[in-house]
Amino acid sequence: MAGDTLTSAEYIKHHLTNLTYGKLPDGTWAWAHDAAEAKSMGFMAIHVDTMLWSIGLGVLMLYVLRRVAVNATSGVPGGLQNFFESLVEFIDDTVRGSFKAKNDLVAPLALTIFIWIFLQNLMDLVPVDLIPYLLGDHGLGIAHFMKIVPTTDPNATFGMAFGVFFLVLYYSVKIKGPGGFAGELTLQPFSSDNMIVQVIFIPINFILEFVGLVAKPISLALRLFGNMYAGEMIFILIALMYSGGIALGLFGGVLQLGWALFHILIITLQAFIFMTLTIVYLDLAYQEH
């Protein structure tokens, strides 16, 4: 695809456009045929490729984990069982080190988040033209646009971040009670023994604490999205070099290999950071200030 008649700008835009289905301004529901049409759908649009790949990878994760659990043996473990036992032990140690309370949900949640996000990030190592070529105009002809890395879509990262945020709010209210949670948002960091001064501090405290509270899901979502989007953009720019001749193509191949090896660290680190911050935020929901 990099060698087609598309200009560099059109090629980049093509790879950064989601397969979108939604409601057009005239009221009809249809597939978007270009980025402008997708934008015109506004809120009433579904990024089908993001939904397809994220849910598909989630199902794959559940299938593999169930298969390992069913075939687990107390004797000498196989390679896959040994890998997942090591992974579970690592995440369990991470949870014990960051989460001081007792909640049987946190460790399984951390394991799910880490593996699911890692698998979504791992799709970034698939050549940028491969899937669009196979499913697009040159292959099966069923999807002109196709973004296979769900975490390069802010809708996916914000969806996961809001899921964590709702858990934080739930446990904050459950552990501290509505009054305790409200007090946490209004009675710190500034306080006074003088009742009048304390009343004056309440709106100031609320603004400061509310900003800090809302920043949690935003930072979770944007950190993951920004890193993965930048990584995908670099792969796309490297792919453009293959249409510049043999010498530039060979240089692009070397760059792609080097960036792919380095990117393995990034995709793992981003999954770990999202998991760790989830554990820390849930721990803060249990702490009373």
GUMARDREN-17004 format. One record per residue (C-alpha): residue number from 1; residue in one letter; x, y, z. Coordinates in steps of 0.2 Angstrom, whole numbers, plus 5000, padded with zeros to 4 digits. Layout:
REM residues N
NODE    nr   rest      u      v      w
NODE   NUM      A      X      Y      Z
...
//
This chain:
REM residues 289
NODE    nr   rest      u      v      w
NODE     1      M   5000   5000   5000
NODE     2      A   5015   5012   5003
NODE     3      G   5019   5010   4985
NODE     4      D   5001   5015   4979
NODE     5      T   4997   5032   4971
NODE     6      L   4992   5039   4988
NODE     7      T   5003   5054   4993
NODE     8      S   5012   5053   5009
NODE     9      A   4999   5063   5018
NODE    10      E   4985   5053   5011
NODE    11      Y   4994   5037   5016
NODE    12      I   4996   5042   5034
NODE    13      K   4978   5048   5035
NODE    14      H   4972   5032   5028
NODE    15      H   4981   5022   5041
NODE    16      L   4975   5033   5055
NODE    17      T   4957   5032   5050
NODE    18      N   4946   5019   5059
NODE    19      L   4933   5008   5051
NODE    20      T   4918   5018   5056
NODE    21      Y   4899   5014   5056
NODE    22      G   4887   5027   5062
NODE    23      K   4873   5040   5059
NODE    24      L   4876   5052   5045
NODE    25      P   4869   5070   5046
NODE    26      D   4854   5065   5035
NODE    27      G   4849   5052   5047
NODE    28      T   4854   5037   5038
NODE    29      W   4866   5024   5046
NODE    30      A   4881   5019   5035
NODE    31      W   4899   5015   5034
NODE    32      A   4911   5030   5033
NODE    33      H   4920   5030   5016
NODE    34      D   4933   5044   5021
NODE    35      A   4939   5053   5037
NODE    36      A   4928   5068   5034
NODE    37      E   4912   5057   5033
NODE    38      A   4917   5048   5049
NODE    39      K   4920   5065   5058
NODE    40      S   4902   5070   5052
NODE    41      M   4895   5056   5062
NODE    42      G   4900   5064   5078
NODE    43      F   4895   5054   5094
NODE    44      M   4884   5042   5084
NODE    45      A   4898   5033   5077
NODE    46      I   4906   5016   5081
NODE    47      H   4924   5012   5078
NODE    48      V   4921   4994   5072
NODE    49      D   4939   4989   5071
NODE    50      T   4943   4995   5088
NODE    51      M   4928   4985   5095
NODE    52      L   4933   4970   5084
NODE    53      W   4951   4968   5089
NODE    54      S   4949   4973   5107
NODE    55      I   4935   4961   5110
NODE    56      G   4943   4947   5100
NODE    57      L   4960   4949   5109
NODE    58      G   4950   4948   5126
NODE    59      V   4941   4932   5120
NODE    60      L   4958   4925   5115
NODE    61      M   4965   4930   5132
NODE    62      L   4951   4921   5141
NODE    63      Y   4952   4906   5130
NODE    64      V   4971   4904   5134
NODE    65      L   4969   4907   5152
NODE    66      R   4955   4894   5154
NODE    67      R   4965   4881   5144
NODE    68      V   4980   4884   5155
NODE    69      A   4969   4882   5171
NODE    70      V   4960   4867   5165
NODE    71      N   4976   4858   5160
NODE    72      A   4986   4864   5175
NODE    73      T   4996   4850   5184
NODE    74      S   5004   4849   5201
NODE    75      G   5018   4840   5194
NODE    76      V   5031   4846   5182
NODE    77      P   5023   4861   5173
NODE    78      G   5023   4863   5154
NODE    79      G   5031   4879   5146
NODE    80      L   5014   4888   5145
NODE    81      Q   5009   4884   5163
NODE    82      N   5026   4889   5170
NODE    83      F   5025   4906   5161
NODE    84      F   5008   4910   5167
NODE    85      E   5012   4904   5185
NODE    86      S   5027   4916   5185
NODE    87      L   5016   4930   5178
NODE    88      V   5003   4927   5191
NODE    89      E   5016   4927   5205
NODE    90      F   5024   4943   5198
NODE    91      I   5007   4952   5198
NODE    92      D   5003   4945   5215
NODE    93      D   5019   4952   5222
NODE    94      T   5015   4969   5214
NODE    95      V   4998   4969   5221
NODE    96      R   5004   4965   5239
NODE    97      G   5017   4978   5238
NODE    98      S   5005   4992   5232
NODE    99      F   4988   4987   5239
NODE   100      K   4988   4987   5258
NODE   101      A   4969   4982   5261
NODE   102      K   4961   4966   5257
NODE   103      N   4951   4964   5241
NODE   104      D   4950   4948   5231
NODE   105      L   4945   4957   5216
NODE   106      V   4961   4968   5214
NODE   107      A   4974   4954   5209
NODE   108      P   4963   4946   5195
NODE   109      L   4959   4963   5189
NODE   110      A   4977   4968   5188
NODE   111      L   4981   4952   5179
NODE   112      T   4967   4955   5167
NODE   113      I   4972   4973   5163
NODE   114      F   4990   4968   5161
NODE   115      I   4987   4954   5148
NODE   116      W   4973   4962   5139
NODE   117      I   4982   4979   5136
NODE   118      F   4998   4970   5132
NODE   119      L   4990   4960   5119
NODE   120      Q   4982   4975   5111
NODE   121      N   4998   4984   5112
NODE   122      L   5007   4969   5104
NODE   123      M   4997   4971   5088
NODE   124      D   5008   4986   5085
NODE   125      L   5021   4974   5079
NODE   126      V   5011   4968   5065
NODE   127      P   5017   4976   5049
NODE   128      V   5006   4992   5046
NODE   129      D   5001   4987   5028
NODE   130      L   4998   4968   5031
NODE   131      I   4980   4968   5038
NODE   132      P   4973   4983   5028
NODE   133      Y   4980   4974   5012
NODE   134      L   4972   4958   5016
NODE   135      L   4955   4965   5021
NODE   136      G   4955   4980   5010
NODE   137      D   4954   4984   4991
NODE   138      H   4969   4972   4986
NODE   139      G   4962   4957   4996
NODE   140      L   4945   4952   5002
NODE   141      G   4938   4970   4999
NODE   142      I   4928   4970   5015
NODE   143      A   4936   4984   5025
NODE   144      H   4944   5000   5016
NODE   145      F   4950   5006   5033
NODE   146      M   4957   4995   5047
NODE   147      K   4967   5000   5063
NODE   148      I   4972   4984   5072
NODE   149      V   4980   4992   5087
NODE   150      P   4965   4996   5099
NODE   151      T   4976   5007   5111
NODE   152      T   4979   5019   5097
NODE   153      D   4961   5024   5098
NODE   154      P   4957   5036   5113
NODE   155      N   4939   5028   5114
NODE   156      A   4947   5011   5119
NODE   157      T   4959   5019   5132
NODE   158      F   4946   5030   5140
NODE   159      G   4934   5016   5141
NODE   160      M   4946   5006   5151
NODE   161      A   4951   5021   5161
NODE   162      F   4933   5025   5165
NODE   163      G   4930   5007   5170
NODE   164      V   4944   5008   5183
NODE   165      F   4938   5026   5188
NODE   166      F   4921   5019   5192
NODE   167      L   4928   5005   5203
NODE   168      V   4938   5019   5212
NODE   169      L   4922   5029   5215
NODE   170      Y   4913   5013   5221
NODE   171      Y   4926   5008   5234
NODE   172      S   4929   5026   5240
NODE   173      V   4910   5027   5244
NODE   174      K   4909   5009   5250
NODE   175      I   4924   5010   5262
NODE   176      K   4922   5028   5268
NODE   177      G   4903   5031   5266
NODE   178      P   4895   5045   5257
NODE   179      G   4899   5058   5271
NODE   180      G   4917   5052   5272
NODE   181      F   4920   5053   5253
NODE   182      A   4912   5070   5253
NODE   183      G   4923   5076   5267
NODE   184      E   4938   5070   5258
NODE   185      L   4934   5081   5244
NODE   186      T   4930   5096   5254
NODE   187      L   4940   5096   5270
NODE   188      Q   4958   5095   5264
NODE   189      P   4971   5100   5260
NODE   190      F   4966   5116   5269
NODE   191      S   4958   5116   5286
NODE   192      S   4955   5127   5300
NODE   193      D   4948   5126   5318
NODE   194      N   4938   5142   5314
NODE   195      M   4921   5137   5307
NODE   196      I   4919   5152   5296
NODE   197      V   4937   5150   5288
NODE   198      Q   4933   5131   5286
NODE   199      V   4917   5135   5276
NODE   200      I   4927   5147   5265
NODE   201      F   4940   5133   5262
NODE   202      I   4927   5120   5257
NODE   203      P   4925   5126   5238
NODE   204      I   4943   5129   5237
NODE   205      N   4947   5111   5243
NODE   206      F   4933   5104   5232
NODE   207      I   4941   5112   5216
NODE   208      L   4958   5106   5220
NODE   209      E   4953   5088   5225
NODE   210      F   4940   5086   5211
NODE   211      V   4954   5091   5198
NODE   212      G   4965   5078   5206
NODE   213      L   4951   5065   5206
NODE   214      V   4946   5068   5187
NODE   215      A   4964   5068   5182
NODE   216      K   4966   5050   5187
NODE   217      P   4956   5042   5172
NODE   218      I   4962   5056   5160
NODE   219      S   4980   5052   5164
NODE   220      L   4978   5033   5163
NODE   221      A   4969   5035   5146
NODE   222      L   4980   5048   5138
NODE   223      R   4997   5041   5144
NODE   224      L   4993   5024   5136
NODE   225      F   4985   5032   5120
NODE   226      G   4999   5044   5117
NODE   227      N   5013   5032   5119
NODE   228      M   5005   5019   5107
NODE   229      Y   4999   5032   5095
NODE   230      A   5017   5039   5093
NODE   231      G   5024   5021   5091
NODE   232      E   5011   5017   5077
NODE   233      M   5015   5034   5069
NODE   234      I   5034   5030   5068
NODE   235      F   5030   5013   5060
NODE   236      I   5019   5021   5047
NODE   237      L   5033   5034   5043
NODE   238      I   5046   5020   5042
NODE   239      A   5034   5011   5030
NODE   240      L   5033   5026   5018
NODE   241      M   5052   5023   5016
NODE   242      Y   5049   5007   5006
NODE   243      S   5042   5017   4992
NODE   244      G   5058   5028   4990
NODE   245      G   5069   5015   4981
NODE   246      I   5080   5001   4986
NODE   247      A   5092   5010   4996
NODE   248      L   5079   5019   5006
NODE   249      G   5069   5004   5008
NODE   250      L   5084   4994   5015
NODE   251      F   5087   5008   5027
NODE   252      G   5069   5008   5032
NODE   253      G   5070   4989   5035
NODE   254      V   5084   4992   5047
NODE   255      L   5075   5006   5056
NODE   256      Q   5059   4995   5057
NODE   257      L   5068   4981   5065
NODE   258      G   5077   4992   5078
NODE   259      W   5061   5001   5082
NODE   260      A   5051   4985   5084
NODE   261      L   5064   4978   5096
NODE   262      F   5063   4994   5106
NODE   263      H   5044   4994   5105
NODE   264      I   5043   4978   5114
NODE   265      L   5049   4986   5129
NODE   266      I   5037   5001   5127
NODE   267      I   5021   4990   5125
NODE   268      T   5026   4979   5140
NODE   269      L   5030   4995   5150
NODE   270      Q   5013   5004   5146
NODE   271      A   5003   4988   5151
NODE   272      F   5013   4987   5167
NODE   273      I   5010   5006   5171
NODE   274      F   4992   5005   5168
NODE   275      M   4990   4990   5179
NODE   276      T   5001   4998   5193
NODE   277      L   4992   5014   5193
NODE   278      T   4975   5005   5194
NODE   279      I   4982   4996   5210
NODE   280      V   4988   5012   5217
NODE   281      Y   4971   5021   5214
NODE   282      L   4961   5007   5222
NODE   283      D   4973   5008   5237
NODE   284      L   4970   5026   5238
NODE   285      A   4951   5023   5238
NODE   286      Y   4953   5012   5254
NODE   287      Q   4964   5025   5263
NODE   288      E   4956   5037   5274
NODE   289      H   4963   5055   5275
//
